[in-house]
Amino acid sequence: MVSRDPQFDLWPPRILVEELDARAIAGARTRVQAMFKVRYEREPGVHQVFFDHHGWYCAEHGPACKAVREVTAYRERSATT
């Protein structure tokens, strides 16, 4: 018989969220209000997440990217502490 219990990870991968200075990177006239770099411990590459007049989005994957969810959750946690 096959177990239907979901597998859980004893050591979940770390997710590193780093807030960047949008004005320092994109210039003083940028419309970007917030910029983040997101790295997943077990995945190669970096996600660049921005907030501007288009809303939240990942530069490579768009607004549906999981890194966008990580950044918004990170900001919510930061706002409550």
C-alpha positions as CSV (number, residue, x, y, z in Angstrom):
1,M,0.0,0.0,0.0
2,V,1.3,3.5,-0.9
3,S,1.2,6.1,1.8
4,R,-0.7,9.3,1.0
5,D,1.1,11.3,3.7
6,P,2.9,14.3,2.2
7,Q,6.7,14.1,2.5
8,F,8.2,16.8,4.6
9,D,11.7,18.1,4.4
10,L,13.8,17.7,7.6
11,W,16.1,20.5,6.4
12,P,14.1,22.8,4.2
13,P,16.2,24.9,1.8
14,R,17.0,28.4,3.0
15,I,15.6,31.3,1.0
16,L,17.8,34.4,1.1
17,V,16.0,37.7,0.5
18,E,18.2,40.8,0.3
19,E,16.8,44.3,-0.1
20,L,18.8,46.5,-2.5
21,D,19.0,50.3,-2.9
22,A,17.0,50.9,-6.1
23,R,18.2,54.4,-6.6
24,A,21.9,53.5,-6.2
25,I,21.5,50.7,-8.8
26,A,19.1,52.2,-11.3
27,G,19.7,55.9,-10.8
28,A,17.9,58.8,-9.1
29,R,15.2,59.0,-11.8
30,T,14.1,55.4,-11.6
31,R,10.5,54.6,-11.1
32,V,11.4,51.4,-9.2
33,Q,10.4,51.9,-5.6
34,A,11.8,48.7,-4.2
35,M,14.3,46.1,-5.4
36,F,15.2,42.7,-4.0
37,K,17.5,39.9,-4.7
38,V,16.2,36.4,-3.9
39,R,18.3,33.2,-3.8
40,Y,17.1,29.7,-3.2
41,E,19.8,27.5,-1.4
42,R,19.3,24.5,-3.7
43,E,18.7,26.3,-7.0
44,P,21.2,28.1,-9.2
45,G,20.8,31.7,-10.1
46,V,19.3,34.8,-8.6
47,H,15.8,36.3,-8.9
48,Q,15.6,40.1,-9.2
49,V,12.3,41.3,-7.8
50,F,11.0,44.8,-8.4
51,F,8.2,47.0,-7.3
52,D,7.2,49.9,-9.6
53,H,4.1,51.3,-11.3
54,H,3.5,47.9,-12.8
55,G,3.4,46.3,-9.3
56,W,5.6,43.4,-8.0
57,Y,7.4,41.2,-10.6
58,C,10.5,39.1,-11.1
59,A,12.7,40.4,-14.0
60,E,12.9,37.0,-15.6
61,H,9.6,35.2,-14.6
62,G,7.1,38.0,-14.2
63,P,4.5,38.6,-11.4
64,A,3.7,34.9,-10.9
65,C,7.2,34.0,-9.8
66,K,7.6,32.3,-6.4
67,A,10.3,34.9,-5.6
68,V,7.7,37.6,-5.7
69,R,5.7,35.7,-3.0
70,E,8.8,35.4,-0.9
71,V,9.5,39.1,-1.1
72,T,6.0,40.1,-0.2
73,A,6.0,37.7,2.7
74,Y,9.4,39.0,3.8
75,R,8.1,42.5,3.8
76,E,5.0,41.6,5.8
77,R,7.2,39.8,8.4
78,S,9.5,42.9,8.6
79,A,6.5,45.2,9.0
80,T,5.2,43.3,12.1
81,T,8.6,43.2,13.9
